[in-house]
Amino acid sequence: MEVFTRWHTWDTARADIEASGAQIDLDALGRAVSAAERWHGDQKRPTGAPYVEHLLEALEVLVRGAGVTTPSVLSAAVLHDVVEDTPATLRDVEDEFGPEVTELVDWVTKPPAGGAGRQAKRAAKAAYLRRLGDAPPEAVRVKLADRVSNVQTLDRMPPDFQRRYYAETITYIVPLAAAEPWFRSWYAAWRAEYAHLL
């Protein structure tokens, strides 16, 4: 199972993309990375790593793994958590990146839970994940890359979280990969790697 954790900074990502010869608008993508860094600020991941590393992992999955070069998809991957996890709004995203990127970010933004408590949060998340079955393929690719970043090192998380997140990924995310050959293959390898969590 390939792991995508090489791009810790935009400089590294940019250098890799340039060296690969991929036809990607690096200036546009760099603007998205700068906006994500500005909006996320000094947020950290549960592991303590800077939040931007997760965004660059999702980007790395799309570029190095799936071979995606579509500008809107790559920008949306970098911006996919800004509305959910920062003060940025969809209007802010649209003002800077236009309607196409904004639509993709909107599709992958989990709405706030309607009520208090763990059950309400889980129900809202399940509804959001089910809704992704109706998303356009470009938004699905963003979500698949986001989840690859989250599950590729699942063994670093607490055991109870590992089992719950594995089950959620098998139930909601793996079916989304069915129409995406590279993601389908990656998730099959991941599923085998973590089969002990069944």
Backbone bond lengths (Angstrom), bond angles and torsions (degrees), N, CA, C in turn:
res aa  C-N    CA-C-N  psi(-1)  N-CA   C-N-CA  omega(-1)  CA-C   N-CA-C  phi
1 M - - - 1.452 - - 1.531 109.15 -
2 E 1.326 115.62 121.98 1.458 119.52 -179.59 1.525 110.37 -76.77
3 V 1.326 116.09 139.06 1.458 122.54 179.36 1.534 108.10 -113.53
4 F 1.321 115.95 139.66 1.463 121.87 -175.51 1.527 109.56 -115.28
5 T 1.320 114.86 87.45 1.467 119.82 -178.21 1.529 111.42 -135.23
6 R 1.317 116.49 23.74 1.459 120.01 -175.37 1.524 112.79 -84.57
7 W 1.325 116.99 -29.92 1.468 120.10 -172.91 1.525 110.66 -92.75
8 H 1.325 115.92 87.91 1.470 120.50 178.10 1.525 112.19 -86.40
9 T 1.339 116.13 -20.42 1.463 120.79 -179.46 1.522 108.96 -135.94
10 W 1.336 115.53 158.40 1.455 120.26 176.74 1.525 110.40 -63.53
11 D 1.339 119.12 -34.80 1.461 120.60 178.98 1.521 111.14 -59.26
12 T 1.335 116.85 -42.72 1.468 120.58 178.48 1.523 110.47 -66.14
13 A 1.318 116.17 -45.28 1.469 120.29 179.81 1.520 110.34 -59.94
14 R 1.320 115.88 -47.72 1.470 120.47 -178.09 1.529 110.82 -60.65
15 A 1.322 116.74 -44.64 1.465 120.37 -179.77 1.525 111.03 -62.34
16 D 1.327 116.97 -42.45 1.471 120.66 178.62 1.526 111.35 -63.31
17 I 1.334 115.98 -43.58 1.463 119.72 -179.19 1.526 110.06 -64.86
18 E 1.326 116.83 -43.49 1.470 120.09 178.03 1.525 110.81 -60.62
19 A 1.327 116.59 -43.68 1.464 120.69 -178.74 1.522 111.95 -66.24
20 S 1.327 116.94 -29.88 1.470 120.51 -178.09 1.516 112.45 -74.73
21 G 1.336 116.85 -21.76 1.451 120.20 -177.18 1.516 113.74 79.51
22 A 1.338 117.68 5.90 1.467 120.83 179.31 1.523 109.71 -61.00
23 Q 1.327 115.99 139.22 1.461 121.94 -179.12 1.525 109.54 -81.94
24 I 1.324 115.82 81.80 1.463 122.81 -176.85 1.518 108.49 -126.28
25 D 1.338 116.21 135.26 1.454 121.70 177.77 1.533 108.04 -75.61
26 L 1.320 115.41 94.97 1.461 120.63 -174.41 1.520 112.86 -69.83
27 D 1.312 117.35 -29.38 1.469 119.22 178.73 1.528 110.20 -67.91
28 A 1.336 116.48 -45.44 1.474 120.49 178.64 1.519 110.28 -62.81
29 L 1.310 116.12 -43.14 1.461 120.36 -179.70 1.527 110.71 -66.49
30 G 1.307 116.55 -39.01 1.460 120.54 176.61 1.527 112.31 -61.08
31 R 1.342 116.66 -36.78 1.466 120.22 176.48 1.523 110.78 -63.84
32 A 1.334 116.74 -39.00 1.470 120.33 178.29 1.526 110.39 -65.91
33 V 1.326 117.04 -42.03 1.467 120.46 178.43 1.532 110.16 -62.68
34 S 1.332 116.66 -43.86 1.471 119.96 179.17 1.524 111.27 -61.05
35 A 1.336 116.62 -42.14 1.468 120.06 179.19 1.525 110.42 -65.03
36 A 1.334 116.93 -42.08 1.473 120.35 178.99 1.523 110.24 -62.49
37 E 1.333 116.60 -42.74 1.467 119.71 178.30 1.525 110.89 -63.27
38 R 1.315 116.89 -40.23 1.466 121.23 179.52 1.528 110.57 -65.05
39 W 1.337 117.01 -47.58 1.460 120.38 -176.75 1.531 112.45 -71.27
40 H 1.320 116.97 -41.13 1.471 119.09 -179.32 1.526 112.24 -77.22
41 G 1.320 117.07 -22.58 1.459 120.32 176.94 1.518 111.67 57.89
42 D 1.325 116.14 -130.35 1.465 119.33 -177.79 1.532 111.96 -100.51
43 Q 1.319 117.02 27.04 1.475 119.93 175.67 1.528 110.05 -58.07
44 K 1.320 114.18 148.52 1.469 120.44 178.75 1.524 109.76 -120.05
45 R 1.311 115.30 156.11 1.452 121.76 172.04 1.524 108.41 -81.26
46 P 1.348 118.24 167.13 1.469 119.34 178.64 1.536 112.81 -55.83
47 T 1.347 116.18 -26.40 1.466 120.24 179.71 1.530 112.14 -77.65
48 G 1.346 116.83 -10.14 1.456 120.99 -176.53 1.520 113.35 95.52
49 A 1.336 117.32 -6.54 1.467 121.16 179.06 1.532 109.61 -73.73
50 P 1.323 117.60 151.35 1.469 119.92 175.76 1.530 110.31 -56.25
51 Y 1.315 117.24 140.04 1.463 121.32 -175.18 1.520 112.24 -59.27
52 V 1.322 116.69 -34.05 1.459 120.30 -177.21 1.528 111.83 -59.16
53 E 1.329 117.72 -24.72 1.464 119.40 178.88 1.528 111.46 -62.52
54 H 1.337 117.27 -36.72 1.463 120.52 176.44 1.530 110.41 -62.67
55 L 1.315 116.85 -42.68 1.461 121.55 -178.84 1.525 110.82 -65.17
56 L 1.331 116.14 -40.35 1.465 120.29 177.74 1.527 111.75 -70.67
57 E 1.342 117.33 -30.74 1.469 119.77 174.02 1.527 110.50 -64.18
58 A 1.331 116.49 -45.04 1.467 119.54 178.21 1.524 110.50 -60.43
59 L 1.325 116.57 -41.37 1.464 121.45 176.61 1.528 110.66 -62.18
60 E 1.320 116.45 -44.42 1.465 121.24 -179.92 1.528 111.05 -61.82
61 V 1.318 117.10 -39.58 1.460 121.58 177.25 1.530 109.94 -58.37
62 L 1.331 115.75 -47.23 1.462 119.79 -177.88 1.525 112.13 -66.94
63 V 1.317 117.14 -43.58 1.469 120.55 -174.52 1.527 111.43 -79.78
64 R 1.317 117.29 -57.98 1.468 120.94 -175.87 1.515 112.63 -76.12
65 G 1.336 116.19 -33.82 1.460 119.19 -178.65 1.512 112.68 -86.36
66 A 1.330 116.26 -69.39 1.457 121.56 -172.37 1.523 114.30 -81.63
67 G 1.334 117.93 -10.43 1.462 120.50 177.80 1.517 114.22 71.73
68 V 1.326 117.12 27.29 1.465 121.64 -179.24 1.526 109.47 -78.36
69 T 1.339 115.97 135.52 1.465 120.92 176.96 1.531 112.07 -125.52
70 T 1.320 118.17 -0.97 1.463 122.48 -177.32 1.529 109.98 -62.73
71 P 1.339 118.21 118.87 1.467 120.45 -174.68 1.525 114.31 -55.73
72 S 1.342 117.42 -43.32 1.469 119.37 -177.01 1.522 111.42 -65.40
73 V 1.323 116.86 -37.94 1.474 120.55 -179.97 1.525 110.29 -67.12
74 L 1.322 116.85 -43.97 1.464 120.09 -178.99 1.533 111.25 -66.33
75 S 1.330 116.39 -42.65 1.478 118.90 177.94 1.523 110.58 -64.67
76 A 1.337 116.93 -41.98 1.469 120.47 179.49 1.521 111.03 -63.56
77 A 1.320 117.55 -35.08 1.471 120.05 178.89 1.523 110.53 -62.47
78 V 1.319 116.30 -40.70 1.465 121.05 179.88 1.529 111.21 -71.17
79 L 1.333 116.43 -29.50 1.464 121.41 -175.44 1.527 112.88 -102.05
80 H 1.330 118.07 6.90 1.472 119.85 -166.22 1.527 114.52 -63.58
81 D 1.317 119.05 -21.93 1.466 121.03 -178.21 1.532 114.01 -106.05
82 V 1.326 118.22 1.28 1.469 117.64 -172.20 1.526 113.32 -66.86
83 V 1.329 117.65 -36.40 1.466 119.18 -179.16 1.526 110.13 -76.61
84 E 1.326 115.86 -34.84 1.465 121.04 -178.68 1.523 112.40 -74.22
85 D 1.321 117.35 -36.36 1.465 120.59 -168.23 1.525 116.41 -119.71
86 T 1.325 117.23 4.09 1.468 119.72 179.83 1.530 108.59 -137.73
87 P 1.326 117.99 175.19 1.470 119.60 177.23 1.537 113.66 -71.17
88 A 1.329 118.65 -8.62 1.468 121.33 -178.55 1.527 110.62 -61.49
89 T 1.322 115.55 145.84 1.461 122.29 178.87 1.528 109.70 -112.96
90 L 1.323 115.48 168.05 1.468 119.37 174.74 1.526 110.30 -59.37
91 R 1.319 117.15 -36.84 1.474 120.33 177.31 1.523 110.72 -61.09
92 D 1.343 116.71 -41.51 1.469 119.99 177.70 1.526 110.63 -60.07
93 V 1.335 115.75 -44.62 1.472 120.38 179.78 1.528 109.59 -63.05
94 E 1.332 116.32 -45.22 1.463 119.34 -178.81 1.528 111.90 -64.10
95 D 1.322 116.86 -39.68 1.468 120.01 179.39 1.527 111.99 -59.70
96 E 1.332 116.17 -34.87 1.472 119.54 -177.53 1.523 113.75 -94.58
97 F 1.345 117.48 -29.65 1.471 119.41 -170.17 1.523 115.21 -127.09
98 G 1.327 117.53 -2.29 1.452 120.12 175.24 1.517 114.14 86.96
99 P 1.345 115.65 173.09 1.464 120.72 -172.80 1.529 114.90 -70.35
100 E 1.316 118.11 -31.35 1.468 120.12 -176.21 1.529 111.23 -66.91
101 V 1.323 116.65 -49.61 1.467 120.83 177.25 1.524 109.86 -62.66
102 T 1.318 116.14 -41.22 1.472 120.99 -177.91 1.521 111.26 -62.58
103 E 1.338 117.11 -40.74 1.466 119.39 178.52 1.526 111.10 -60.96
104 L 1.324 116.61 -41.79 1.468 119.96 -179.93 1.527 110.94 -66.26
105 V 1.330 116.45 -43.05 1.464 120.05 177.23 1.519 110.20 -61.36
106 D 1.315 117.11 -40.92 1.465 121.29 179.42 1.528 111.22 -60.88
107 W 1.319 117.18 -44.06 1.463 120.43 -179.92 1.530 112.08 -59.03
108 V 1.321 117.35 -38.45 1.472 119.78 -173.99 1.529 113.02 -96.41
109 T 1.330 117.26 6.02 1.462 121.29 178.03 1.523 109.36 -88.56
110 K 1.314 115.25 119.65 1.464 120.36 178.61 1.523 108.67 -73.45
111 P 1.347 117.27 126.19 1.465 118.59 178.73 1.527 110.96 -69.99
112 P 1.336 116.98 157.10 1.467 118.77 178.20 1.528 110.50 -63.05
113 A 1.328 116.64 146.15 1.469 121.16 177.95 1.517 109.26 -63.20
114 G 1.330 116.22 138.09 1.464 120.98 -176.49 1.511 113.97 -67.81
115 G 1.302 117.94 -32.95 1.462 120.50 -176.92 1.511 110.92 -131.09
116 A 1.299 114.57 178.11 1.461 119.45 179.44 1.524 109.04 -86.32
117 G 1.293 115.67 160.82 1.453 120.66 174.36 1.515 113.37 98.22
118 R 1.311 114.02 158.35 1.457 122.35 -175.94 1.521 112.37 -62.34
119 Q 1.340 117.48 -42.00 1.467 120.75 -178.19 1.526 111.34 -62.51
120 A 1.322 117.03 -43.69 1.469 120.50 179.76 1.524 110.70 -63.29
121 K 1.322 116.45 -41.00 1.463 120.11 179.28 1.518 111.15 -64.89
122 R 1.324 117.14 -42.75 1.463 120.26 179.63 1.524 111.34 -66.40
123 A 1.329 116.70 -39.01 1.469 120.41 178.68 1.524 110.73 -64.54
124 A 1.337 116.64 -42.94 1.464 120.45 178.95 1.523 110.97 -64.04
125 K 1.329 116.36 -40.05 1.464 119.52 179.63 1.524 110.92 -66.78
126 A 1.325 116.92 -41.86 1.469 120.52 178.84 1.529 110.55 -61.78
127 A 1.337 116.98 -42.22 1.465 120.55 178.74 1.529 110.50 -62.37
128 Y 1.317 116.54 -41.99 1.465 121.50 178.10 1.530 110.64 -62.21
129 L 1.328 117.07 -45.75 1.464 120.42 -178.98 1.524 111.55 -65.74
130 R 1.329 117.44 -38.16 1.467 120.23 176.49 1.530 111.10 -63.95
131 R 1.327 116.74 -39.04 1.458 121.51 -178.85 1.530 111.94 -62.05
132 L 1.329 117.54 -26.87 1.461 120.68 179.90 1.529 112.19 -62.48
133 G 1.332 116.88 -19.52 1.462 119.96 175.14 1.517 112.59 -62.80
134 D 1.330 117.71 -19.88 1.462 122.83 178.68 1.529 112.74 -98.94
135 A 1.320 116.72 -0.14 1.466 121.19 -175.49 1.527 111.04 -73.23
136 P 1.330 117.10 152.94 1.470 119.84 174.08 1.533 110.06 -64.94
137 P 1.334 117.16 155.09 1.478 120.22 -177.25 1.520 113.70 -54.38
138 E 1.328 117.75 -35.03 1.473 120.61 -179.27 1.527 110.92 -64.29
139 A 1.328 116.71 -40.42 1.466 120.10 178.20 1.521 110.51 -69.58
140 V 1.323 116.50 -36.74 1.468 120.14 177.36 1.523 109.91 -61.61
141 R 1.316 117.31 -41.18 1.481 119.69 179.16 1.522 111.12 -61.81
142 V 1.331 116.31 -40.71 1.470 119.56 177.17 1.527 110.07 -60.52
143 K 1.337 117.01 -45.70 1.465 120.62 -179.12 1.520 111.22 -65.26
144 L 1.328 116.78 -42.46 1.464 119.68 179.38 1.522 111.12 -61.02
145 A 1.328 117.20 -40.57 1.470 120.48 178.91 1.520 111.27 -68.44
146 D 1.323 116.26 -40.64 1.464 121.28 176.39 1.527 109.89 -56.47
147 R 1.325 116.41 -47.65 1.474 119.52 -177.06 1.524 111.50 -71.00
148 V 1.341 118.54 -33.47 1.470 119.15 174.53 1.525 108.89 -56.90
149 S 1.325 116.96 -46.90 1.460 120.11 178.76 1.520 110.97 -56.97
150 N 1.324 116.58 -41.58 1.464 120.45 -176.51 1.520 113.86 -73.54
151 V 1.335 117.78 -31.52 1.475 119.00 -173.81 1.518 114.33 -103.92
152 Q 1.323 118.77 -10.33 1.462 119.54 -175.30 1.530 112.37 -65.53
153 T 1.321 116.83 -22.44 1.471 120.89 176.64 1.531 109.13 -125.05
154 L 1.321 115.51 42.12 1.467 121.50 -176.87 1.531 111.91 -58.31
155 D 1.325 116.52 -28.16 1.472 120.51 -178.07 1.528 112.84 -66.02
156 R 1.325 118.51 -10.14 1.469 121.29 178.00 1.526 112.37 -85.90
157 M 1.331 116.95 -5.86 1.468 121.87 -177.16 1.527 110.78 -94.55
158 P 1.340 117.82 163.97 1.467 120.13 177.82 1.536 110.80 -61.20
159 P 1.340 117.21 145.69 1.475 121.16 -174.55 1.530 114.91 -53.87
160 D 1.335 118.49 -41.85 1.464 118.84 -178.52 1.529 110.63 -66.67
161 F 1.316 117.07 -36.77 1.469 120.83 176.29 1.521 110.42 -65.96
162 Q 1.335 116.90 -41.88 1.468 120.68 179.78 1.520 111.14 -54.32
163 R 1.329 117.38 -49.62 1.468 120.78 -177.79 1.526 112.04 -63.95
164 R 1.314 116.51 -44.05 1.464 120.94 -179.29 1.534 110.69 -64.79
165 Y 1.322 116.74 -44.47 1.464 120.99 -176.99 1.529 110.80 -70.99
166 Y 1.324 116.64 -35.80 1.469 120.59 175.77 1.521 109.45 -61.12
167 A 1.331 116.87 -49.02 1.470 120.92 -179.11 1.526 110.65 -61.59
168 E 1.321 117.19 -42.80 1.465 120.82 179.35 1.528 110.56 -62.54
169 T 1.318 116.72 -41.26 1.463 121.22 -179.38 1.526 110.70 -65.74
170 I 1.325 116.95 -43.15 1.469 120.74 178.63 1.531 110.26 -63.89
171 T 1.307 117.14 -41.55 1.467 121.76 -175.74 1.522 112.63 -71.41
172 Y 1.324 117.74 -44.93 1.464 120.59 -169.97 1.526 115.36 -109.88
173 I 1.318 117.51 -33.68 1.466 119.54 -171.97 1.518 112.51 -92.89
174 V 1.317 117.10 -44.99 1.464 119.94 -178.50 1.534 111.56 -56.20
175 P 1.339 120.54 -41.57 1.470 118.74 177.07 1.532 113.49 -60.57
176 L 1.334 117.62 -30.33 1.464 120.62 177.67 1.527 111.62 -65.92
177 A 1.331 116.81 -25.32 1.462 121.25 -177.63 1.526 112.82 -80.46
178 A 1.320 118.06 -8.93 1.466 121.50 -174.35 1.529 112.87 -55.67
179 A 1.327 117.45 -37.04 1.462 121.03 -177.11 1.530 113.04 -91.21
180 E 1.329 117.14 3.97 1.470 122.15 -176.50 1.532 108.92 -120.48
181 P 1.340 118.19 96.59 1.475 120.66 -171.39 1.520 115.13 -51.11
182 W 1.350 118.01 -46.35 1.464 118.03 -177.75 1.522 110.51 -65.11
183 F 1.327 117.16 -46.16 1.463 120.32 179.92 1.528 111.42 -65.80
184 R 1.314 117.61 -38.29 1.461 120.64 178.31 1.533 110.25 -58.41
185 S 1.325 115.96 -44.78 1.467 120.94 179.19 1.530 111.24 -66.43
186 W 1.333 117.19 -43.30 1.466 120.05 -178.56 1.529 110.20 -63.30
187 Y 1.319 116.85 -46.39 1.463 119.48 -178.29 1.527 111.59 -67.23
188 A 1.320 118.24 -29.82 1.466 120.16 175.85 1.529 109.60 -64.80
189 A 1.333 116.69 -43.50 1.468 120.37 177.90 1.526 110.49 -65.54
190 W 1.332 116.94 -41.26 1.465 120.94 178.55 1.522 110.81 -62.82
191 R 1.319 116.11 -43.58 1.462 120.71 -179.05 1.530 110.37 -60.09
192 A 1.327 116.64 -40.81 1.469 120.67 178.11 1.526 110.73 -66.38
193 E 1.327 116.16 -40.48 1.481 121.12 -179.14 1.518 111.56 -61.74
194 Y 1.328 117.03 -35.36 1.464 121.11 -175.86 1.537 113.22 -110.49
195 A 1.329 115.51 20.84 1.476 119.95 -176.78 1.535 112.38 -58.50
196 H 1.313 117.87 -23.72 1.463 121.39 179.63 1.529 112.14 -64.99
197 L 1.342 117.06 -13.19 1.467 119.82 -179.65 1.528 112.99 -85.13
198 L 1.312 116.35 -3.91 1.481 119.49 178.51 1.506 111.33 -59.57
